[in-house]
């Protein structure tokens, strides 16, 4: 994801070398959101998975990837569009 975002930004002529773009992340998996820009992944669903992601802050994982690839993006908001995720906490 960080690579794709970086390629897109490089195509924009209006972004200076010093600028950092702000990103809002819509995440469609169960997350315990702890702040505007942080949330812990509870579980993968829909057949997706990524090693080492469950139990970690998904915004921080993405930001770390941007930083490693020198992509000038700061993830400033997390939107979790999974409606039934509070029910997952009840059943565990």
Backbone torsions as a table, in degrees:
resi	resn	phi	psi	omega
1	UNK	NA	-43.5	-179.2
2	UNK	-62.7	-37.8	178.6
3	UNK	-64.0	-44.4	179.6
4	UNK	-63.5	-43.2	178.5
5	UNK	-63.4	-42.0	178.3
6	UNK	-60.8	-42.6	178.0
7	UNK	-63.4	-41.3	178.7
8	UNK	-62.2	-46.8	-178.8
9	UNK	-62.2	-38.3	179.7
10	UNK	-63.7	-24.1	178.8
11	UNK	-80.3	-16.1	-179.4
12	UNK	-80.5	122.7	-179.2
13	UNK	-79.9	-20.6	-172.8
14	UNK	-87.5	2.6	-178.6
15	UNK	-99.7	122.2	178.5
16	UNK	-80.1	165.1	-179.8
17	UNK	-62.2	-28.3	-176.3
18	UNK	-87.5	-18.3	-175.8
19	UNK	-71.7	149.2	174.1
20	UNK	-124.9	121.2	179.9
21	UNK	-83.0	145.3	176.8
22	UNK	-94.6	138.4	-176.1
23	UNK	-124.0	136.7	169.3
24	UNK	-105.7	129.0	-176.4
25	UNK	-104.8	120.3	170.7
26	UNK	-94.0	123.4	-174.0
27	UNK	-123.1	123.6	-171.7
28	UNK	-102.0	40.4	178.3
29	UNK	-135.6	156.7	-177.8
30	UNK	-62.4	121.6	-177.4
31	UNK	-133.9	140.5	168.9
32	UNK	-92.3	101.5	-176.1
33	UNK	-79.3	123.3	-175.4
34	UNK	-105.8	-14.6	178.0
35	UNK	-162.6	177.0	-178.9
36	UNK	-56.1	-39.3	-175.9
37	UNK	-122.8	39.8	173.9
38	UNK	-157.1	146.9	179.2
39	UNK	-168.5	140.3	-178.4
40	UNK	-92.7	126.2	177.8
41	UNK	-68.7	123.9	-178.9
42	UNK	-84.9	-43.0	-179.8
43	UNK	-165.6	157.0	171.4
44	UNK	-88.3	148.3	176.1
45	UNK	-136.0	179.0	174.0
46	UNK	62.0	21.5	178.1
47	UNK	82.6	5.2	178.9
48	UNK	-91.9	154.6	171.4
49	UNK	-164.2	155.0	173.8
50	UNK	-148.4	125.6	-177.3
51	UNK	-59.3	132.8	174.4
52	UNK	82.2	5.9	-177.7
53	UNK	-90.0	-39.8	-177.6
54	UNK	-61.3	132.2	-179.4
55	UNK	89.0	-1.2	-179.4
56	UNK	-115.2	160.4	178.4
57	UNK	-74.3	113.6	-174.7
58	UNK	-70.2	-29.7	177.1
59	UNK	-67.4	-43.0	179.5
60	UNK	-65.4	-39.2	176.8
61	UNK	-60.4	-43.2	178.3
62	UNK	-67.4	-42.7	179.3
63	UNK	-62.2	-40.2	176.9
64	UNK	-59.6	-40.3	178.5
65	UNK	-65.8	-42.6	176.1
66	UNK	-59.0	-45.4	-177.6
67	UNK	-64.8	-43.1	178.9
68	UNK	-60.6	-34.6	-177.0
69	UNK	-95.9	7.5	179.9
70	UNK	55.5	38.7	175.5
71	UNK	-89.6	123.0	-174.5
72	UNK	-81.0	70.2	-179.5
73	UNK	-136.0	139.5	175.3
74	UNK	-121.3	120.3	178.0
75	UNK	-79.3	113.3	-172.9
76	UNK	-109.4	-7.1	-179.1
77	UNK	-153.9	144.0	175.5
78	UNK	-120.1	127.2	174.9
79	UNK	-117.8	118.9	179.1
80	UNK	-100.3	114.2	-177.1
81	UNK	-97.7	18.8	176.3
82	UNK	-90.3	107.8	-175.1
83	UNK	-70.1	-44.1	-173.1
84	UNK	-82.5	9.9	-174.2
85	UNK	-60.5	-30.0	174.9
86	UNK	-62.1	-30.1	178.8
87	UNK	-67.7	-29.1	177.2
88	UNK	-61.8	-37.4	-179.2
89	UNK	-67.8	-31.7	-178.8
90	UNK	-69.5	-38.9	-173.9
91	UNK	-82.1	-6.6	-178.6
92	UNK	-97.4	NA	NA
